[in-house]
Amino acid sequence: MKTSINSNLGCAMALTGMLTWVLQCAAGPSTQANALNAAVHDVREFGATGDGVTFDTPAIQRAIDSLSKEGGGRLVFPPPGRYLTGTIFLKDNVTLDVQAGATILGSQQQCDYSKDVGRFPYLTEAQNRVLIDASKVRNVGLTGRGTINGNGAPPTLLNPPPGEAAQRAMLVRFDDCTQIRVEQLTATESFGWAFHFARCKDVRIDGLSIPNRRQDGIDLESCEDVTVANCNIKAGDDAIVILSNRNIPCRNVTIDNCILLSKWAGIRLGPLSYGDINNITVANCIIRDGEGGGIKIAMLEGGEIRNGLFSNIVMDNVVCPILVMLVGNYEQTDNPQHPRMPLGKISHLSFSHITGTATGGLVKEPDAQSVIFLHGHPQRDLEAIALSDIDLVMAGGGTAQTAADRGMLDADASQIIESGTWPEHRPWGVSPAGALHARHIKGLSLDRVRFGMARPDLRSAVFIQQSSDINLSRISTDNQASKPAPRVTLVDCQDALIAGCLDHRGGNAFVALEGANTRGVSLQGNSLASFSNTVRRSSETPANAAVAK
């Protein structure tokens, strides 16, 4: 009987061990590594001082190398240390745990930064130095409630050795890595970008505070399966950027519950867009004080941007809340030969539940105007662009002259595609729209959209040109101008339904139809009794272009 009991107990223990092994295997390599590589070491065990004066790079690197060689684990930077260092290289299965009150402090001397850290994608900027570098590693992390400080205050460039041009050092770069976790840290005073992820997979970025007054917060280049959540970013340039380079796509990216204060754009896709960018969701975010756009999407280099969902977003004091732009024949950014790139494609973008205030002026650059700017190309329309449940107060201020101007440049104009800077900075012209300007779109939908004007505006709220398959539903505007242009202007547009719109301010006409190619416009179920005419038609527009019911 005793033998039987022991035998059964042994079998049960064996089965339990086997079950544990099976569960670890099923959980995936990241869980296995965390279970097996649980070693914890204090960086001071390897000779780091943390006094903010002693150069701790050799000790930190020695600790990382040793921990990785042992199978991995957590390297702790305890408080109140300030660990002065140049470039350090992260290795497989190692997590740097910078605890609250501790700081990894970057050197200001360029000679302390390695040249062997990959190449910055924009050839026009010198950012080929980095404080923390990871290349072709897996199961790595940066965590803790401490700080990574680039030491970029007050200098704007590193102090170079004789004969070298000064560089900007970014804080962290991951190249060709998998299973990355960056959590809870504060990243500040970078000379360049704070975080650059290039060709990485399985990335989780959570709970970061990134006050980077000089340049970008987080740049995702040709990455896959990425989550950015619960981050607070104050950027001197773009807050979060999604790029695609070397014909490698960037896809499956989720950005959730972030506060993005940006000197330029809050969320940006492109214009580094040699590869595709698809399956992008941005939700539950606040975008503030953007001087160059709230959500900015540009395809310049022949790839395709497809399947983007942007929802539940508050925009406060943002110029150009949404910009979508397709430009062809532009120079490839990441190539010293500057070859001209083919025309790309943008399709299936949805913007919903967005509210806030927009600023801007009557200027010729679209990203400096207080207008939602959606612009395709004469040879290829934007496709399937939807806006719903939008409530924005625009800056207004449009004059009768700007309302009547039809001279805006098109996306194929030489003034737009010439080299030197991004096309949105080019003088396209002042928009004849006070709230939304759309051109070259197939499948444009506006539903439950309300536009207010901070100042009286004599332009049409919505101006759509050379587009088709248009559905405008339940649009309302609040404009104090006494004699504004019709609320909606369609120029050379086909197959448009305007339904369920309500406007009691009145005027000469609710809809203006222009161009010889305008046709198939239907108005149904609108409440527009205060207007003298529902539709105003230009002389070249066919008499049967519109039907009102």
C-alpha positions as CSV (number, residue, x, y, z in Angstrom):
1,M,0.0,0.0,0.0
2,K,2.8,2.4,0.9
3,T,4.6,1.7,-2.4
4,S,1.3,2.4,-4.3
5,I,0.9,5.7,-2.5
6,N,4.5,6.8,-3.2
7,S,4.2,5.7,-6.8
8,N,1.0,7.7,-7.3
9,L,2.6,10.7,-5.6
10,G,5.6,10.5,-7.9
11,C,3.4,10.2,-10.9
12,A,1.4,13.3,-9.8
13,M,4.6,15.3,-9.2
14,A,5.9,14.2,-12.6
15,L,2.6,15.2,-14.2
16,T,2.7,18.6,-12.4
17,G,6.2,19.3,-13.6
18,M,5.3,18.3,-17.1
19,L,2.2,20.5,-17.0
20,T,4.3,23.5,-15.8
21,W,6.7,23.0,-18.6
22,V,3.8,22.7,-21.2
23,L,2.2,25.9,-19.8
24,Q,5.5,27.8,-20.0
25,C,6.0,26.6,-23.6
26,A,2.4,27.5,-24.6
27,A,2.9,31.0,-23.0
28,G,5.6,31.9,-25.5
29,P,9.2,32.7,-25.4
30,S,8.8,36.0,-23.4
31,T,7.1,34.2,-20.5
32,Q,9.6,31.3,-20.6
33,A,12.5,33.8,-20.4
34,N,11.0,35.7,-17.5
35,A,10.4,32.5,-15.6
36,L,13.9,31.1,-16.2
37,N,15.9,34.4,-16.0
38,A,14.8,35.9,-12.7
39,A,18.2,37.0,-11.6
40,V,18.4,40.5,-10.0
41,H,21.6,42.4,-9.7
42,D,22.5,45.9,-8.4
43,V,24.6,47.7,-10.9
44,R,26.9,48.9,-8.1
45,E,28.0,45.2,-7.7
46,F,29.9,45.7,-11.0
47,G,31.6,49.0,-10.0
48,A,29.1,51.7,-10.9
49,T,29.2,54.6,-8.5
50,G,26.1,56.7,-9.4
51,D,27.8,59.9,-8.1
52,G,27.0,61.8,-11.3
53,V,30.7,62.5,-11.9
54,T,32.4,59.2,-12.3
55,F,32.1,57.7,-15.8
56,D,30.0,54.6,-15.2
57,T,29.8,53.2,-18.8
58,P,32.4,50.4,-18.3
59,A,30.7,49.2,-15.2
60,I,27.1,49.3,-16.6
61,Q,28.2,47.5,-19.8
62,R,30.0,44.9,-17.8
63,A,26.9,44.3,-15.7
64,I,24.7,44.0,-18.8
65,D,27.1,41.6,-20.5
66,S,27.4,39.4,-17.4
67,L,23.7,39.2,-16.8
68,S,22.9,38.3,-20.4
69,K,25.6,35.7,-20.4
70,E,24.1,34.1,-17.3
71,G,20.7,33.8,-19.1
72,G,19.3,37.2,-18.3
73,G,17.6,39.1,-15.5
74,R,17.0,42.5,-14.0
75,L,19.8,45.1,-13.6
76,V,18.8,47.5,-10.8
77,F,19.9,51.2,-10.8
78,P,19.1,52.1,-7.1
79,P,18.4,55.6,-5.8
80,P,19.7,58.2,-5.2
81,G,22.2,57.5,-7.9
82,R,23.0,59.5,-11.0
83,Y,24.8,57.1,-13.3
84,L,26.8,59.1,-15.8
85,T,27.4,57.2,-19.1
86,G,27.9,57.3,-22.8
87,T,26.4,54.7,-25.1
88,I,25.5,51.4,-23.4
89,F,24.3,48.3,-25.4
90,L,21.4,46.3,-24.2
91,K,21.6,42.5,-24.6
92,D,19.3,39.5,-24.8
93,N,17.0,38.9,-21.8
94,V,18.1,41.9,-19.8
95,T,15.9,44.5,-18.2
96,L,17.3,47.8,-16.9
97,D,15.3,48.7,-13.8
98,V,15.8,52.4,-13.0
99,Q,14.2,52.9,-9.7
100,A,12.4,56.0,-8.4
101,G,14.9,58.6,-7.5
102,A,17.7,57.1,-9.7
103,T,18.8,58.6,-13.1
104,I,20.8,57.2,-16.0
105,L,22.5,60.5,-17.1
106,G,23.9,61.0,-20.6
107,S,27.3,62.4,-21.2
108,Q,27.6,65.7,-23.0
109,Q,30.8,64.6,-24.7
110,Q,30.4,63.2,-28.2
111,C,33.4,60.9,-27.8
112,D,31.5,59.0,-25.2
113,Y,28.9,57.8,-27.7
114,S,29.5,54.9,-30.0
115,K,29.4,55.4,-33.8
116,D,28.2,51.8,-34.2
117,V,24.5,52.3,-33.4
118,G,22.8,52.1,-36.8
119,R,21.8,55.0,-39.0
120,F,19.2,57.7,-38.5
121,P,16.5,57.5,-41.2
122,Y,16.5,61.2,-42.2
123,L,19.7,62.0,-44.0
124,T,19.3,65.7,-43.3
125,E,19.6,65.4,-39.5
126,A,22.6,64.3,-37.5
127,Q,21.2,61.9,-35.0
128,N,23.6,58.9,-35.4
129,R,24.5,58.8,-31.7
130,V,22.3,57.2,-28.9
131,L,22.5,56.8,-25.2
132,I,20.9,53.3,-24.8
133,D,21.2,51.1,-27.9
134,A,19.7,47.7,-28.6
135,S,20.3,45.9,-31.9
136,K,19.0,42.4,-32.9
137,V,18.2,41.4,-29.3
138,R,15.1,39.8,-27.8
139,N,13.2,39.9,-24.5
140,V,14.6,43.2,-23.3
141,G,13.2,46.0,-21.2
142,L,13.5,49.4,-19.6
143,T,11.4,49.9,-16.5
144,G,11.1,51.4,-13.1
145,R,9.9,54.8,-12.0
146,G,13.3,56.5,-12.4
147,T,14.6,58.8,-15.1
148,I,16.7,58.6,-18.3
149,N,18.2,62.0,-18.7
150,G,20.0,62.9,-21.9
151,N,21.7,65.9,-20.2
152,G,20.7,68.1,-23.1
153,A,20.1,71.2,-21.1
154,P,21.2,73.7,-21.9
155,P,23.3,72.5,-24.9
156,T,21.5,71.6,-28.2
157,L,24.4,69.5,-29.6
158,L,27.0,67.2,-28.1
159,N,30.5,68.5,-27.7
160,P,32.4,66.9,-30.6
161,P,36.1,65.9,-30.6
162,P,38.3,67.8,-33.1
163,G,37.5,67.0,-36.7
164,E,34.0,65.7,-36.1
165,A,30.7,67.4,-36.8
166,A,28.5,67.8,-33.8
167,Q,25.6,65.3,-33.4
168,R,22.4,65.1,-31.5
169,A,22.2,62.1,-29.3
170,M,18.8,60.4,-28.9
171,L,18.0,58.7,-25.7
172,V,17.0,55.1,-26.7
173,R,17.1,53.2,-30.0
174,F,15.9,49.7,-30.7
175,D,16.9,48.2,-34.1
176,D,15.6,44.8,-35.3
177,C,14.5,43.7,-31.8
178,T,11.6,41.5,-30.5
179,Q,9.8,41.4,-27.2
180,I,10.4,44.9,-25.9
181,R,8.9,46.4,-22.7
182,V,9.4,50.0,-21.8
183,E,7.4,51.0,-18.8
184,Q,6.9,53.7,-16.2
185,L,10.0,55.7,-16.8
186,T,10.6,59.4,-17.2
187,A,12.7,60.3,-20.3
188,T,13.9,63.8,-20.6
189,E,16.4,66.3,-21.9
190,S,17.2,64.4,-25.1
191,F,19.4,66.1,-27.7
192,G,17.2,64.4,-30.4
193,W,14.4,61.9,-30.5
194,A,13.5,60.3,-27.1
195,F,12.7,56.8,-28.4
196,H,13.3,55.3,-31.8
197,F,12.0,51.8,-32.6
198,A,13.1,50.5,-36.0
199,R,12.0,47.2,-37.5
200,C,10.9,45.8,-34.1
201,K,8.2,43.4,-33.2
202,D,6.1,42.8,-30.1
203,V,6.6,46.1,-28.4
204,R,4.8,47.4,-25.3
205,I,5.3,51.0,-24.2
206,D,3.3,51.9,-21.1
207,G,3.2,54.7,-18.6
208,L,6.0,56.8,-19.9
209,S,6.5,60.5,-19.1
210,I,8.5,62.1,-21.9
211,P,9.1,65.9,-21.6
212,N,11.3,66.3,-24.7
213,R,11.4,70.0,-25.5
214,R,13.6,69.6,-28.6
215,Q,12.3,66.9,-30.8
216,D,10.0,63.8,-31.1
217,G,8.7,61.7,-28.3
218,I,8.3,58.2,-29.8
219,D,9.1,57.2,-33.4
220,L,8.0,53.8,-34.7
221,E,9.7,52.9,-38.0
222,S,8.7,49.7,-39.8
223,C,7.5,48.1,-36.6
224,E,4.9,45.4,-36.0
225,D,2.5,44.6,-33.1
226,V,3.1,47.7,-31.0
227,T,1.1,49.1,-28.1
228,V,1.6,52.6,-26.7
229,A,-0.5,53.3,-23.7
230,N,-0.9,55.7,-20.8
231,C,1.9,58.0,-21.9
232,N,2.3,61.7,-21.2
233,I,4.4,63.3,-23.9
234,K,5.4,67.0,-24.2
235,A,7.4,67.2,-27.4
236,G,9.3,70.0,-29.2
237,D,8.4,68.3,-32.5
238,D,6.0,65.4,-33.2
239,A,4.7,63.5,-30.2
240,I,4.2,60.1,-31.7
241,V,5.3,59.2,-35.3
242,I,4.6,56.1,-37.3
243,L,7.0,55.6,-40.3
244,S,7.8,52.9,-42.8
245,N,11.2,52.6,-44.4
246,R,13.2,50.2,-46.6
247,N,9.9,48.9,-48.1
248,I,9.3,47.2,-44.7
249,P,5.7,47.8,-43.4
250,C,4.7,49.4,-40.1
251,R,1.5,47.7,-39.0
252,N,-0.7,46.6,-36.1
253,V,-0.1,49.7,-33.9
254,T,-2.4,50.7,-31.1
255,I,-2.1,54.1,-29.2
256,D,-4.4,54.4,-26.3
257,N,-5.0,56.7,-23.3
258,C,-2.2,59.2,-24.0
259,I,-1.8,62.9,-23.4
260,L,0.1,64.5,-26.3
261,L,1.3,68.1,-26.1
262,S,3.3,68.8,-29.2
263,K,5.1,71.7,-30.7
264,W,4.2,70.2,-34.1
265,A,1.9,67.2,-34.7
266,G,0.3,65.1,-32.0
267,I,0.1,61.9,-34.1
268,R,1.9,61.6,-37.4
269,L,1.9,58.9,-40.1
270,G,4.7,59.4,-42.6
271,P,6.1,61.2,-44.5
272,L,8.9,58.6,-44.4
273,S,6.7,56.1,-46.3
274,Y,8.7,53.9,-48.6
275,G,6.8,50.9,-47.2
276,D,3.1,50.4,-46.2
277,I,1.5,51.7,-43.0
278,N,-1.6,49.8,-42.0
279,N,-3.8,48.7,-39.2
280,I,-3.4,51.7,-36.9
281,T,-5.7,52.6,-34.0
282,V,-5.5,55.7,-31.9
283,A,-8.1,56.1,-29.1
284,N,-8.9,57.9,-25.9
285,C,-6.2,60.6,-26.3
286,I,-5.8,64.3,-25.6
287,I,-3.8,66.3,-28.2
288,R,-2.9,69.8,-27.1
289,D,-1.2,72.9,-28.4
290,G,-0.1,71.5,-31.8
291,E,1.2,74.2,-34.0
292,G,1.6,71.9,-37.0
293,G,-1.5,69.6,-36.8
294,G,-3.4,67.3,-34.5
295,I,-3.4,64.1,-36.6
296,K,-1.2,64.4,-39.6
297,I,-1.1,61.7,-42.3
298,A,1.1,62.0,-45.4
299,M,2.1,59.5,-48.1
300,L,5.0,60.7,-50.2
301,E,7.2,57.8,-51.1
302,G,5.0,55.2,-52.9
303,G,3.7,53.1,-50.0
304,E,0.1,52.6,-48.9
305,I,-1.5,53.9,-45.8
306,R,-4.6,51.8,-45.1
307,N,-7.0,50.9,-42.2
308,G,-6.6,53.7,-39.6
309,L,-9.1,54.3,-36.8
310,F,-8.9,57.5,-34.8
311,S,-11.6,57.8,-32.1
312,N,-12.4,59.4,-28.7
313,I,-10.0,62.3,-29.1
314,V,-10.0,65.7,-27.5
315,M,-8.1,68.4,-29.3
316,D,-7.3,71.6,-27.4
317,N,-5.7,74.6,-29.2
318,V,-4.6,72.6,-32.2
319,V,-3.8,74.0,-35.7
320,C,-5.2,71.9,-38.5
321,P,-6.9,69.2,-36.5
322,I,-6.7,66.5,-39.3
323,L,-4.5,66.5,-42.3
324,V,-4.4,63.7,-44.9
325,M,-2.2,64.3,-48.0
326,L,-1.1,62.2,-51.0
327,V,1.8,63.6,-53.0
328,G,3.6,61.7,-55.8
329,N,7.0,62.1,-57.5
330,Y,8.6,63.1,-54.3
331,E,12.2,62.3,-53.3
332,Q,13.0,59.2,-51.3
333,T,14.0,60.5,-47.9
334,D,16.3,57.7,-46.9
335,N,18.5,57.6,-50.0
336,P,21.5,59.9,-50.8
337,Q,20.7,59.6,-54.5
338,H,17.2,61.1,-53.9
339,P,15.3,59.0,-56.5
340,R,11.8,60.2,-57.3
341,M,9.2,57.9,-55.8
342,P,6.0,56.5,-57.4
343,L,2.5,57.6,-56.4
344,G,1.3,55.9,-53.2
345,K,-2.2,55.3,-51.9
346,I,-4.3,56.2,-48.8
347,S,-7.6,54.5,-48.0
348,H,-10.0,53.4,-45.3
349,L,-9.4,56.0,-42.6
350,S,-12.1,56.7,-39.9
351,F,-12.2,59.7,-37.5
352,S,-14.9,59.6,-34.9
353,H,-15.9,61.2,-31.6
354,I,-13.4,64.1,-31.9
355,T,-14.1,67.4,-30.1
356,G,-12.1,70.5,-29.3
357,T,-10.8,73.8,-30.5
358,A,-8.7,74.6,-33.5
359,T,-6.5,77.6,-34.1
360,G,-4.7,78.9,-37.1
361,G,-4.7,81.7,-39.6
362,L,-5.4,82.6,-43.3
363,V,-2.0,81.3,-44.5
364,K,-1.0,79.3,-47.5
365,E,0.4,76.3,-45.8
366,P,-2.3,73.7,-45.0
367,D,-0.8,72.6,-41.7
368,A,-0.9,76.2,-40.4
369,Q,-4.6,76.7,-41.3
370,S,-7.6,76.1,-39.0
371,V,-9.0,73.6,-41.5
372,I,-9.4,69.9,-41.8
373,F,-7.4,69.3,-44.9
374,L,-8.0,66.1,-47.0
375,H,-6.2,66.0,-50.3
376,G,-5.6,63.3,-52.8
377,H,-3.8,63.4,-56.1
378,P,-5.2,64.1,-59.7
379,Q,-4.1,60.6,-60.6
380,R,-5.3,58.8,-57.5
381,D,-8.1,59.6,-55.1
382,L,-8.0,59.1,-51.4
383,E,-10.5,56.3,-50.8
384,A,-13.0,55.6,-48.0
385,I,-12.5,58.5,-45.6
386,A,-15.1,58.8,-42.9
387,L,-15.7,61.5,-40.2
388,S,-18.4,61.0,-37.7
389,D,-19.5,62.6,-34.4
390,I,-17.1,65.5,-34.8
391,D,-17.6,68.7,-32.8
392,L,-14.9,71.3,-33.4
393,V,-14.7,75.1,-33.1
394,M,-12.5,76.4,-35.9
395,A,-10.7,79.7,-35.9
396,G,-12.7,81.3,-38.6
397,G,-11.9,84.8,-40.0
398,G,-12.3,83.9,-43.7
399,T,-13.0,86.9,-46.0
400,A,-15.1,87.2,-49.1
401,Q,-11.9,87.2,-51.2
402,T,-10.7,83.8,-49.8
403,A,-14.3,82.4,-50.1
404,A,-14.2,83.1,-53.8
405,D,-10.6,82.1,-54.5
406,R,-10.4,78.8,-56.6
407,G,-6.6,79.1,-57.2
408,M,-5.3,76.6,-54.7
409,L,-2.5,74.4,-56.1
410,D,-3.1,70.8,-56.7
411,A,-0.9,67.9,-55.4
412,D,1.0,67.5,-58.6
413,A,2.1,71.1,-58.9
414,S,5.8,71.6,-59.1
415,Q,5.7,74.1,-56.2
416,I,4.4,71.2,-54.0
417,I,6.8,68.4,-55.0
418,E,10.0,70.3,-55.3
419,S,12.8,69.3,-52.8
420,G,13.7,71.1,-49.7
421,T,11.0,70.4,-47.2
422,W,7.7,68.5,-46.6
423,P,4.9,69.4,-49.0
424,E,2.6,70.6,-46.2
425,H,5.0,73.5,-45.7
426,R,4.6,74.6,-49.3
427,P,2.3,77.5,-50.4
428,W,-0.7,75.6,-51.6
429,G,-2.9,78.6,-51.0
430,V,-5.5,79.8,-48.6
431,S,-8.4,77.4,-48.4
432,P,-11.9,78.5,-49.5
433,A,-13.2,76.4,-46.7
434,G,-13.7,77.6,-43.1
435,A,-13.8,74.1,-41.6
436,L,-13.1,71.2,-44.0
437,H,-11.3,71.2,-47.4
438,A,-11.5,68.0,-49.4
439,R,-10.1,67.3,-52.9
440,H,-9.7,64.1,-55.0
441,I,-11.6,61.7,-52.7
442,K,-13.7,58.7,-53.6
443,G,-15.9,57.7,-50.8
444,L,-16.1,60.7,-48.4
445,S,-18.5,60.4,-45.5
446,L,-19.5,63.1,-42.9
447,D,-22.0,62.1,-40.3
448,R,-23.1,64.0,-37.2
449,V,-20.5,66.7,-37.8
450,R,-20.7,70.1,-36.2
451,F,-18.4,73.1,-36.9
452,G,-18.4,76.3,-34.9
453,M,-16.4,79.4,-35.7
454,A,-14.5,81.4,-33.1
455,R,-14.7,84.4,-35.4
456,P,-17.2,85.2,-38.2
457,D,-16.2,83.5,-41.5
458,L,-17.4,84.2,-45.0
459,R,-16.2,81.0,-46.5
460,S,-18.2,77.7,-46.9
461,A,-17.8,75.5,-43.9
462,V,-17.3,72.5,-46.2
463,F,-15.6,72.8,-49.6
464,I,-15.3,69.6,-51.7
465,Q,-13.7,69.5,-55.1
466,Q,-13.1,66.8,-57.8
467,S,-14.5,64.1,-55.6
468,S,-17.2,61.4,-55.9
469,D,-19.3,59.0,-53.8
470,I,-20.0,61.7,-51.1
471,N,-22.3,61.3,-48.2
472,L,-23.0,64.4,-46.0
473,S,-25.4,63.6,-43.2
474,R,-26.5,65.6,-40.2
475,I,-24.1,68.5,-40.7
476,S,-24.6,71.7,-38.7
477,T,-22.6,74.9,-38.4
478,D,-22.5,77.8,-36.1
479,N,-21.2,80.9,-37.8
480,Q,-21.8,84.5,-36.8
481,A,-21.0,86.0,-40.2
482,S,-23.9,87.9,-41.6
483,K,-23.5,86.9,-45.3
484,P,-21.4,83.8,-45.5
485,A,-21.0,81.7,-48.6
486,P,-23.2,78.6,-48.8
487,R,-22.5,76.1,-46.1
488,V,-21.4,73.4,-48.5
489,T,-19.7,74.0,-51.9
490,L,-19.2,71.1,-54.4
491,V,-16.9,71.7,-57.4
492,D,-16.8,69.1,-60.1
493,C,-18.2,66.4,-57.8
494,Q,-20.3,63.4,-58.7
495,D,-22.8,61.3,-56.8
496,A,-23.4,63.1,-53.5
497,L,-26.1,62.7,-51.0
498,I,-26.8,65.5,-48.5
499,A,-29.3,64.5,-45.9
500,G,-30.6,65.3,-42.5
501,C,-28.8,68.7,-42.2
502,L,-30.2,71.3,-39.9
503,D,-29.4,75.1,-40.2
504,H,-31.7,77.9,-39.1
505,R,-29.2,80.8,-39.5
506,G,-30.2,81.0,-43.2
507,G,-28.6,82.7,-46.1
508,N,-28.8,82.8,-49.8
509,A,-28.2,79.1,-50.3
510,F,-27.2,76.0,-48.3
511,V,-25.4,74.3,-51.1
512,A,-23.4,75.8,-54.0
513,L,-22.7,73.6,-57.1
514,E,-19.9,74.6,-59.4
515,G,-18.1,73.1,-62.4
516,A,-19.3,71.5,-65.6
517,N,-18.6,68.0,-64.2
518,T,-20.9,68.3,-61.2
519,R,-23.8,65.8,-61.3
520,G,-25.8,63.3,-59.3
521,V,-26.3,65.5,-56.2
522,S,-29.4,64.6,-54.1
523,L,-30.7,66.5,-51.1
524,Q,-33.1,64.7,-48.8
525,G,-34.7,65.4,-45.5
526,N,-32.9,68.6,-44.7
527,S,-34.4,71.4,-42.5
528,L,-33.3,74.5,-44.3
529,A,-36.5,76.7,-44.4
530,S,-34.6,79.9,-43.5
531,F,-32.5,79.8,-46.7
532,S,-33.7,81.7,-49.8
533,N,-32.6,78.8,-51.9
534,T,-31.5,75.3,-51.1
535,V,-29.2,75.1,-54.0
536,R,-27.2,77.7,-55.9
537,R,-25.9,76.6,-59.3
538,S,-23.1,78.2,-61.3
539,S,-23.6,78.9,-65.0
540,E,-21.5,76.0,-66.2
541,T,-23.1,73.5,-63.9
542,P,-25.8,71.3,-65.6
543,A,-29.4,72.3,-64.7
544,N,-30.1,68.7,-63.6
545,A,-27.0,68.3,-61.4
546,A,-29.1,68.3,-58.2
547,V,-32.4,67.0,-57.0
548,A,-33.9,68.3,-53.7
549,K,-36.7,66.4,-51.9
